[in-house]
Amino acid sequence: MTGIETIALRGDADRSGPYTIEMRIPAHTRIPPHLHPDDRVATVVSGTWYFGYGDAFDAARLATLPAGSFYTEPAGQVHYAETHDTAVVVQLTGQGPSGTTARASRMQP
């Protein structure tokens, strides 16, 4: 996922303990289905984030999350996202150690 910038605001997601990161995602970025081992809570800081849950990327199931929106990424729950014409900033908080496990990217019609 080229161009995504992750900034540690508190703690270290790779180590045991609480962490908060900020993700800066460029316009026209698609994040394929993946999961994390820890529960995460997130806030959309700026832009509009398109976010969905499921094993296959399905644009019809994306929720539109404008700045100020709050959502969760439960541990082990496969999810995906994308940006459209504007960059997005998302702040995520969890309990490390964290990580990302990619899923085979499939598209729904």
N, C-alpha and C positions, 0 to 999 in steps of 0.2 A: 504494500500500500504506500506508494510513493508520495512524499510530500506531507505526510501526517507528522506533526510535531507533538511530542509528549513531554510535559514539564512536571517535575515532582514539586509539589507545593508543600507537602508534609510527609515525612517518613520515606520509606522505600518499599515499593510494591513487591520487590523480589525477596524481601526479608519478613520475618514474623513481626506483626504489629500493625497498627492502623496506618493508612496512607491516604493521601489525596493527590490526584494528578489532574492536570489540565491537558486536554487534547485539542489541538488546533487542526481542523480538517479543511483542506482546500475545497473550493467549488468543484463540482462535477467529479466527486470521489465516491466510489462504491466500496463498502466494506462487506466482504462475503460472509456467509454463515460461520460462526465460531462460538466458543464458550470459554468461561473462566471458572476456576475452582472455588472462588470466593463470591459471596454476595456483594453486589455493588449498588450504590445509590448514585444517581446522576442528576445534574441540573444543566439545562441548556443555557449557557451564558449569553451567547449572541448567535444570530443567524437562525435558520429554520432547519431542523434535523428531521430526517425521515427514518423511522426506526420500526423494526418488526421482529417477531419471534417465529422460529420455525427452522427446520432442517434444510429448507431450500429457499433461496432468495425469491420473494414474490412481491413485486411492486404493488400489486393490488391490496396487499395486507399491511403496507407501511402506514404507521401513524404519523401525522404531521405534528411536530413538536416545536412551536416557536420559542423564542427567547423567554426564559422564566419557567419553562416546563420542567417538571420533575418526573423521573421514571426510575425503574429498578432493572437490574440485570441479576436475577437469581443465580446462585451457584449451579453450574451444570446445565443451564437453560440456553439452548442455541438461539442466537439472535444475529441480526444483520442491520445495516444502515446505509444511507447515502446522503449526499448533499446535492443540491441543484445548482442554481446560478450564483449562490453566495457561499463564502466560507462559513464554517461553524466552529464555535468554541464550546466544549462540553467539559464540565468538572465532575470527576468521579471519585467517590470515597469507598474504601473497602478495608478488609482485614487481611494482610499478607501472611504468607507469601501468595502472590497471585501469579498469573500466567495466562497465555492464550493458546487454545487448541483449535486449529482450523478444522472445518468440516469440508467435505467434498462440495464444491460449489455447483449447485444445480439451479436452473431457472424454471419458474412456473410460467405457463403460457399466459 
